[in-house]
Amino acid sequence: MLSMVVPLVVVGMCLYYLMFTVTAEQIGIPEYIAYNLFPVIKKINFILLMGVPPLFLVLMLWGIILSHRFAGPLERLEKELHKIAKEEDYKHRIKLRRHDDMKPIAESINNLLDKIEGRKHEHHRQTGNSK
């Protein structure tokens, strides 16, 4: 999140500086135009000060929500797969929350585990082994 926000803020500040400072100095705005321009700049500053922080908070919250729905389930999926592989427990099923974005992948893995477990039982039945 920080790697996205820092460059955005730096570029925004550079563009702001370019628009209001360098442009005014370079074209040599006469005093009567500057007199009318400064209230506009103050209004723009006010709008930016009032609008950017709430927008920033909303975007940060949205980023946290999205990462919670994607990164958390991905980490859980990885832990569950390691557990299944380590213990060779093919009866274990991966359970994720209803709205997690990784739910279809977990369901596919569970279907695969069902097939593996079914083949394992079939093999034991054919060989006469019971577990």
PyMOL commands that set and color helices and strands:
alter all, ss='L'
color gray80, all
select helices_A, chain A and resi 2-27+31-87+103-127
alter helices_A, ss='H'
color red, helices_A
deselect
rebuild
show_as cartoon
